[in-house]
Amino acid sequence: MTGFVYRNAPKSIFHSWVEINFENQWYELEAFILDKTYIKKLQEQNSECTGAFCGYGVAVKDFRNLIIEFDRNNTYIQSEGINQDFGVYDCPDELLKEHHQEISAFKAFAYRHIGRHLMNRNVRKIENDSFKLLELKLNLEGNMADKIQNAYETSKNIYDDVLTQRNIFSKLYIKLFWSGTDDNDIARKVLSYVPDDFSGKLLDVLVGTAVFTENKWSSLKNAHITCIDYSMDMLEQARKRLGSHAHIKCIQGDVGNLQMENESVDTVVSMNGFHVFLDKQKAFHEIWRVLKPGGDFIACFYIRGKGGFLHRFRRRKS
């Protein structure tokens, strides 16, 4: 599991379930917390999983054969997540008098106002069959554009606000989940490597919504700029910002299979994109293939637990 909320959650989470006495026998009914519709959609979207599964409210050894139906038996949906048992209490108030969730005030605030809303949104999307899981596996079979499109789909409504830290909640989100990375500062540094009088051919992968590059690209009237993204949703937003400029074109494409000639681009920019490429080695090879000798590849990317990094690569002239 690699989700932002998961990575920053407490090691142990306070959780309770119901036990009933039926025909003089006690049964634990922990599986009631998830409904059948949700579980079915989750299984469909993770059809390749035939063994243990941990994520999206489920933690079991056998994901295909869940014990959730009561027929004089215990039921569990998070059996593999239980690491301590506090015993049996007659009512929740008695339990809460003795035990509580250990979490810092800052993280509690962030969870209350950001984390739980992100988690609930994901659950709703699974239930509505419109959410595709964000676990982008390194399986290059099938349509890569569709996989990335589905990932972007979950964040497009908050994408710009989070990256630009326009409000207090997005600032807290970046502080908590991205080590305080200031994308505004990184963007300024990336764009400073592109001269204000640049007049060559520039490739932007992945363009995203062009929230950081709009002003710079629009001002380079003598340049020829190609902006590529996997996601049509992102491209639509980028086109709203850049589409009126004749020197800029926004197209859907795969950075691992660029439809461009060898050594045809003077500068390649990757703003917050390289870390999400499914096959980074192939993407880097393609970028190097289309870059002219002496040309620049300017990229910023994220490393888990360390935040954002900026690199400038120059292809040597032979």
Secondary structure as GFF3:
##gff-version 3
##sequence-region A 1 318
A	DSSP	alpha_helix	4	7	.	.	.	ID=ss1
A	DSSP	beta_strand	18	22	.	.	.	ID=ss2
A	DSSP	beta_strand	25	29	.	.	.	ID=ss3
A	DSSP	three_ten_helix	30	33	.	.	.	ID=ss4
A	DSSP	alpha_helix	36	45	.	.	.	ID=ss5
A	DSSP	beta_strand	53	55	.	.	.	ID=ss6
A	DSSP	beta_strand	58	60	.	.	.	ID=ss7
A	DSSP	three_ten_helix	79	81	.	.	.	ID=ss8
A	DSSP	alpha_helix	92	98	.	.	.	ID=ss9
A	DSSP	alpha_helix	105	110	.	.	.	ID=ss10
A	DSSP	pi_helix	111	115	.	.	.	ID=ss11
A	DSSP	alpha_helix	116	127	.	.	.	ID=ss12
A	DSSP	alpha_helix	144	153	.	.	.	ID=ss13
A	DSSP	alpha_helix	159	164	.	.	.	ID=ss14
A	DSSP	alpha_helix	168	177	.	.	.	ID=ss15
A	DSSP	alpha_helix	183	192	.	.	.	ID=ss16
A	DSSP	beta_strand	201	205	.	.	.	ID=ss17
A	DSSP	alpha_helix	214	219	.	.	.	ID=ss18
A	DSSP	beta_strand	224	229	.	.	.	ID=ss19
A	DSSP	alpha_helix	232	242	.	.	.	ID=ss20
A	DSSP	beta_strand	248	252	.	.	.	ID=ss21
A	DSSP	beta_strand	265	271	.	.	.	ID=ss22
A	DSSP	three_ten_helix	274	276	.	.	.	ID=ss23
A	DSSP	alpha_helix	280	290	.	.	.	ID=ss24
A	DSSP	beta_strand	291	303	.	.	.	ID=ss25
A	DSSP	beta_strand	307	314	.	.	.	ID=ss26
###
